[in-house]
Amino acid sequence: ATTEIYPLSLHDALPILSLSSVILQRQYGLSTNAFAAMFAVNSVGLITAGSATVRLLRRYPPAPLLAVGLAAALAGSAGLCAAVAAGAPSWAVLPFLFVCLASMGAITPTATNLAMLNHPEAAGAGSALLGGAQYAVGGLAGPVVTLAGDTAAAMSIGMGVAAAGAFTTWHALGSRTPPAHAPDHSADAPATVPKDAL
Protein backbone atom coordinates (compact mmCIF):
# COMPACT_ATOMS: atom_id res chain seq x y z
CA ALA A 1 0.00 0.00 0.00
CA THR A 2 3.02 2.29 0.21
CA THR A 3 2.84 2.78 -3.56
CA GLU A 4 -0.55 4.48 -3.04
CA ILE A 5 0.41 6.32 0.14
CA TYR A 6 3.52 7.94 -1.30
CA PRO A 7 1.81 9.76 -4.22
CA LEU A 8 -1.03 10.88 -1.94
CA SER A 9 1.40 12.26 0.62
CA LEU A 10 3.28 14.09 -2.13
CA HIS A 11 -0.01 15.70 -3.15
CA ASP A 12 -0.18 17.04 0.41
CA ALA A 13 3.16 18.86 0.07
CA LEU A 14 3.42 19.79 -3.60
CA PRO A 15 0.59 22.39 -3.57
CA ILE A 16 2.70 24.31 -1.05
CA LEU A 17 5.60 24.38 -3.48
CA SER A 18 3.52 25.27 -6.53
CA LEU A 19 0.94 27.68 -5.09
CA SER A 20 2.28 29.13 -1.85
CA SER A 21 4.24 31.93 -3.52
CA VAL A 22 1.11 33.28 -5.21
CA ILE A 23 -1.25 32.74 -2.30
CA LEU A 24 0.97 33.95 0.53
CA GLN A 25 2.13 37.08 -1.28
CA ARG A 26 -1.18 38.03 -2.88
CA GLN A 27 -3.73 36.85 -0.32
CA TYR A 28 -1.71 37.23 2.89
CA GLY A 29 0.52 40.11 1.87
CA LEU A 30 3.92 38.53 2.51
CA SER A 31 6.81 40.42 0.98
CA THR A 32 9.35 38.72 -1.24
CA ASN A 33 11.88 38.62 1.58
CA ALA A 34 9.33 37.28 4.07
CA PHE A 35 8.30 34.53 1.68
CA ALA A 36 11.95 33.61 1.06
CA ALA A 37 12.54 33.40 4.81
CA MET A 38 9.42 31.24 5.25
CA PHE A 39 10.56 28.92 2.48
CA ALA A 40 14.01 28.62 4.05
CA VAL A 41 12.51 27.74 7.45
CA ASN A 42 10.27 25.10 5.84
CA SER A 43 13.26 23.65 4.00
CA VAL A 44 15.20 23.35 7.24
CA GLY A 45 12.21 21.60 8.83
CA LEU A 46 11.98 19.14 5.94
CA ILE A 47 15.70 18.36 6.02
CA THR A 48 15.77 18.03 9.80
CA ALA A 49 12.77 15.71 9.87
CA GLY A 50 14.27 13.59 7.11
CA SER A 51 17.65 13.30 8.84
CA ALA A 52 16.02 12.44 12.17
CA THR A 53 13.83 9.79 10.54
CA VAL A 54 16.78 8.14 8.81
CA ARG A 55 18.54 7.91 12.18
CA LEU A 56 15.43 6.51 13.85
CA LEU A 57 15.13 3.86 11.14
CA ARG A 58 18.34 2.31 12.49
CA ARG A 59 16.59 1.59 15.79
CA TYR A 60 12.88 1.31 14.99
CA PRO A 61 10.83 -0.38 12.23
CA PRO A 62 9.58 1.93 9.48
CA ALA A 63 5.84 1.22 9.91
CA PRO A 64 5.27 3.17 13.17
CA LEU A 65 7.46 6.02 11.94
CA LEU A 66 5.40 6.23 8.77
CA ALA A 67 2.21 6.26 10.86
CA VAL A 68 3.56 9.20 12.87
CA GLY A 69 4.47 11.09 9.69
CA LEU A 70 1.03 10.51 8.18
CA ALA A 71 -0.67 11.60 11.41
CA ALA A 72 1.43 14.79 11.47
CA ALA A 73 0.52 15.52 7.84
CA LEU A 74 -3.17 15.00 8.58
CA ALA A 75 -3.05 17.17 11.69
CA GLY A 76 -1.20 19.93 9.85
CA SER A 77 -3.64 19.85 6.93
CA ALA A 78 -6.66 19.86 9.24
CA GLY A 79 -5.25 22.81 11.17
CA LEU A 80 -4.52 24.63 7.92
CA CYS A 81 -8.09 24.09 6.69
CA ALA A 82 -9.46 25.40 9.98
CA ALA A 83 -7.18 28.44 9.98
CA VAL A 84 -8.01 29.35 6.38
CA ALA A 85 -11.75 28.84 6.94
CA ALA A 86 -11.62 31.11 9.99
CA GLY A 87 -9.82 33.81 8.03
CA ALA A 88 -6.76 33.64 10.29
CA PRO A 89 -3.76 35.87 9.55
CA SER A 90 -0.52 34.59 8.07
CA TRP A 91 1.17 34.03 11.45
CA ALA A 92 -1.54 31.46 12.27
CA VAL A 93 -1.39 29.78 8.86
CA LEU A 94 2.38 29.41 8.43
CA PRO A 95 2.97 26.94 11.30
CA PHE A 96 0.53 24.47 9.73
CA LEU A 97 2.29 24.78 6.38
CA PHE A 98 5.54 24.03 8.21
CA VAL A 99 4.09 20.86 9.78
CA CYS A 100 2.70 19.66 6.44
CA LEU A 101 6.01 20.08 4.64
CA ALA A 102 8.20 18.79 7.48
CA SER A 103 6.06 15.64 7.73
CA MET A 104 7.31 14.66 4.29
CA GLY A 105 10.71 14.21 5.87
CA ALA A 106 9.24 11.34 7.88
CA ILE A 107 6.96 9.94 5.19
CA THR A 108 9.35 9.74 2.25
CA PRO A 109 12.14 7.58 3.76
CA THR A 110 9.78 5.29 5.66
CA ALA A 111 7.41 4.68 2.74
CA THR A 112 10.37 4.00 0.45
CA ASN A 113 11.94 1.74 3.07
CA LEU A 114 8.77 -0.31 3.45
CA ALA A 115 8.30 -0.66 -0.29
CA MET A 116 11.84 -1.96 -0.71
CA LEU A 117 11.92 -4.24 2.36
CA ASN A 118 8.55 -5.90 1.82
CA HIS A 119 9.28 -6.68 -1.84
CA PRO A 120 13.05 -7.23 -2.17
CA GLU A 121 12.54 -9.42 -5.23
CA ALA A 122 11.11 -6.41 -7.10
CA ALA A 123 13.18 -3.62 -5.57
CA GLY A 124 14.15 -2.22 -8.96
CA ALA A 125 10.59 -2.09 -10.25
CA GLY A 126 9.39 -0.60 -6.95
CA SER A 127 12.03 2.11 -7.07
CA ALA A 128 11.08 2.95 -10.64
CA LEU A 129 7.39 3.05 -9.73
CA LEU A 130 7.97 5.40 -6.80
CA GLY A 131 10.21 7.61 -8.90
CA GLY A 132 7.66 7.78 -11.69
CA ALA A 133 4.94 8.59 -9.17
CA GLN A 134 6.93 11.61 -7.99
CA TYR A 135 7.05 13.11 -11.48
CA ALA A 136 3.43 12.22 -12.28
CA VAL A 137 2.04 13.68 -9.06
CA GLY A 138 4.35 16.66 -9.28
CA GLY A 139 2.96 17.52 -12.71
CA LEU A 140 -0.67 17.05 -11.70
CA ALA A 141 -0.84 18.43 -8.15
CA GLY A 142 -0.72 22.11 -9.02
CA PRO A 143 -3.13 22.08 -12.00
CA VAL A 144 -5.66 19.86 -10.19
CA VAL A 145 -5.76 22.10 -7.12
CA THR A 146 -5.97 25.29 -9.18
CA LEU A 147 -9.13 24.04 -10.89
CA ALA A 148 -10.85 25.50 -7.82
CA GLY A 149 -8.83 28.71 -8.08
CA ASP A 150 -5.51 30.08 -6.82
CA THR A 151 -6.80 30.53 -3.29
CA ALA A 152 -5.75 29.41 0.17
CA ALA A 153 -9.06 27.57 0.52
CA ALA A 154 -8.44 25.48 -2.60
CA MET A 155 -4.86 24.70 -1.54
CA SER A 156 -5.81 23.73 2.02
CA ILE A 157 -8.73 21.53 0.92
CA GLY A 158 -6.58 19.77 -1.67
CA MET A 159 -3.89 19.12 0.92
CA GLY A 160 -6.46 17.93 3.46
CA VAL A 161 -8.03 15.46 1.04
CA ALA A 162 -4.62 14.05 0.09
CA ALA A 163 -3.47 13.74 3.72
CA ALA A 164 -6.74 12.08 4.75
CA GLY A 165 -6.49 9.70 1.80
CA ALA A 166 -2.92 8.68 2.65
CA PHE A 167 -3.74 8.28 6.36
CA THR A 168 -6.87 6.20 5.65
CA THR A 169 -5.12 4.04 3.06
CA TRP A 170 -2.32 3.23 5.47
CA HIS A 171 -4.58 2.27 8.36
CA ALA A 172 -6.94 0.31 6.10
CA LEU A 173 -4.34 -1.55 4.05
CA GLY A 174 -0.74 -0.74 4.80
CA SER A 175 -0.77 -1.41 8.54
CA ARG A 176 -1.93 -4.97 7.85
CA THR A 177 1.23 -5.71 5.89
CA PRO A 178 3.56 -7.95 7.94
CA PRO A 179 6.59 -5.90 8.94
CA ALA A 180 9.91 -6.83 7.45
CA HIS A 181 11.89 -8.95 9.86
CA ALA A 182 15.18 -7.70 11.18
CA PRO A 183 18.28 -9.58 10.01
CA ASP A 184 19.10 -12.67 12.04
CA HIS A 185 22.52 -12.22 13.59
CA SER A 186 22.44 -15.46 15.55
CA ALA A 187 25.02 -16.99 13.24
CA ASP A 188 27.44 -14.24 14.26
CA ALA A 189 27.16 -15.10 17.97
CA PRO A 190 30.07 -17.02 19.50
CA ALA A 191 29.56 -20.76 19.69
CA THR A 192 28.89 -22.24 23.10
CA VAL A 193 29.78 -25.71 24.29
CA PRO A 194 27.02 -27.71 26.03
CA LYS A 195 27.74 -28.43 29.68
CA ASP A 196 27.15 -32.16 29.11
CA ALA A 197 30.09 -32.22 26.73
CA LEU A 198 32.51 -30.97 29.36
C-alpha positions in Angstrom: 0.0 0.0 0.0 3.0 2.3 0.2 2.8 2.8 -3.6 -0.5 4.5 -3.0 0.4 6.3 0.1 3.5 7.9 -1.3 1.8 9.8 -4.2 -1.0 10.9 -1.9 1.4 12.3 0.6 3.3 14.1 -2.1 0.0 15.7 -3.1 -0.2 17.0 0.4 3.2 18.9 0.1 3.4 19.8 -3.6 0.6 22.4 -3.6 2.7 24.3 -1.0 5.6 24.4 -3.5 3.5 25.3 -6.5 0.9 27.7 -5.1 2.3 29.1 -1.9 4.2 31.9 -3.5 1.1 33.3 -5.2 -1.3 32.7 -2.3 1.0 34.0 0.5 2.1 37.1 -1.3 -1.2 38.0 -2.9 -3.7 36.9 -0.3 -1.7 37.2 2.9 0.5 40.1 1.9 3.9 38.5 2.5 6.8 40.4 1.0 9.3 38.7 -1.2 11.9 38.6 1.6 9.3 37.3 4.1 8.3 34.5 1.7 12.0 33.6 1.1 12.5 33.4 4.8 9.4 31.2 5.3 10.6 28.9 2.5 14.0 28.6 4.1 12.5 27.7 7.4 10.3 25.1 5.8 13.3 23.6 4.0 15.2 23.4 7.2 12.2 21.6 8.8 12.0 19.1 5.9 15.7 18.4 6.0 15.8 18.0 9.8 12.8 15.7 9.9 14.3 13.6 7.1 17.6 13.3 8.8 16.0 12.4 12.2 13.8 9.8 10.5 16.8 8.1 8.8 18.5 7.9 12.2 15.4 6.5 13.9 15.1 3.9 11.1 18.3 2.3 12.5 16.6 1.6 15.8 12.9 1.3 15.0 10.8 -0.4 12.2 9.6 1.9 9.5 5.8 1.2 9.9 5.3 3.2 13.2 7.5 6.0 11.9 5.4 6.2 8.8 2.2 6.3 10.9 3.6 9.2 12.9 4.5 11.1 9.7 1.0 10.5 8.2 -0.7 11.6 11.4 1.4 14.8 11.5 0.5 15.5 7.8 -3.2 15.0 8.6 -3.1 17.2 11.7 -1.2 19.9 9.8 -3.6 19.9 6.9 -6.7 19.9 9.2 -5.3 22.8 11.2 -4.5 24.6 7.9 -8.1 24.1 6.7 -9.5 25.4 10.0 -7.2 28.4 10.0 -8.0 29.3 6.4 -11.7 28.8 6.9 -11.6 31.1 10.0 -9.8 33.8 8.0 -6.8 33.6 10.3 -3.8 35.9 9.6 -0.5 34.6 8.1 1.2 34.0 11.5 -1.5 31.5 12.3 -1.4 29.8 8.9 2.4 29.4 8.4 3.0 26.9 11.3 0.5 24.5 9.7 2.3 24.8 6.4 5.5 24.0 8.2 4.1 20.9 9.8 2.7 19.7 6.4 6.0 20.1 4.6 8.2 18.8 7.5 6.1 15.6 7.7 7.3 14.7 4.3 10.7 14.2 5.9 9.2 11.3 7.9 7.0 9.9 5.2 9.4 9.7 2.3 12.1 7.6 3.8 9.8 5.3 5.7 7.4 4.7 2.7 10.4 4.0 0.5 11.9 1.7 3.1 8.8 -0.3 3.5 8.3 -0.7 -0.3 11.8 -2.0 -0.7 11.9 -4.2 2.4 8.5 -5.9 1.8 9.3 -6.7 -1.8 13.0 -7.2 -2.2 12.5 -9.4 -5.2 11.1 -6.4 -7.1 13.2 -3.6 -5.6 14.2 -2.2 -9.0 10.6 -2.1 -10.2 9.4 -0.6 -7.0 12.0 2.1 -7.1 11.1 3.0 -10.6 7.4 3.1 -9.7 8.0 5.4 -6.8 10.2 7.6 -8.9 7.7 7.8 -11.7 4.9 8.6 -9.2 6.9 11.6 -8.0 7.0 13.1 -11.5 3.4 12.2 -12.3 2.0 13.7 -9.1 4.4 16.7 -9.3 3.0 17.5 -12.7 -0.7 17.0 -11.7 -0.8 18.4 -8.2 -0.7 22.1 -9.0 -3.1 22.1 -12.0 -5.7 19.9 -10.2 -5.8 22.1 -7.1 -6.0 25.3 -9.2 -9.1 24.0 -10.9 -10.8 25.5 -7.8 -8.8 28.7 -8.1 -5.5 30.1 -6.8 -6.8 30.5 -3.3 -5.8 29.4 0.2 -9.1 27.6 0.5 -8.4 25.5 -2.6 -4.9 24.7 -1.5 -5.8 23.7 2.0 -8.7 21.5 0.9 -6.6 19.8 -1.7 -3.9 19.1 0.9 -6.5 17.9 3.5 -8.0 15.5 1.0 -4.6 14.1 0.1 -3.5 13.7 3.7 -6.7 12.1 4.8 -6.5 9.7 1.8 -2.9 8.7 2.7 -3.7 8.3 6.4 -6.9 6.2 5.7 -5.1 4.0 3.1 -2.3 3.2 5.5 -4.6 2.3 8.4 -6.9 0.3 6.1 -4.3 -1.6 4.0 -0.7 -0.7 4.8 -0.8 -1.4 8.5 -1.9 -5.0 7.8 1.2 -5.7 5.9 3.6 -7.9 7.9 6.6 -5.9 8.9 9.9 -6.8 7.5 11.9 -8.9 9.9 15.2 -7.7 11.2 18.3 -9.6 10.0 19.1 -12.7 12.0 22.5 -12.2 13.6 22.4 -15.5 15.5 25.0 -17.0 13.2 27.4 -14.2 14.3 27.2 -15.1 18.0 30.1 -17.0 19.5 29.6 -20.8 19.7 28.9 -22.2 23.1 29.8 -25.7 24.3 27.0 -27.7 26.0 27.7 -28.4 29.7 27.2 -32.2 29.1 30.1 -32.2 26.7 32.5 -31.0 29.4 
